[in-house]
Amino acid sequence: MENDGDTSNQEAAKRVVRRFLEGWHRAKGNVDALDDAFEEIEAETTAILRANLKRDVRACFGFLPETAAQRIDHAGRKELDAWAERDNDAATLRALFG
């Protein structure tokens, strides 16, 4: 992994932790508020996963077709996780996206 990616991921992780702590303090024992905080964190981590997957595809294949970018943008978390696990071993975009 490139150093820039590490720095970017570290900053993203810090944002997620800050968001969690802010949500925790806002919740003050309120389960609904805590659920909202967890939803925000899930959205943030999903956005990070999408950005990392796009970056990795560009690094591996030298380009990211618009159709692939759209698939990534509209995929659910389970599908994103599966693609992220395959992205280092896939020899083609077809192999990556199945």
Beta strands, then each sheet from edge to edge (+ up, - down):
end
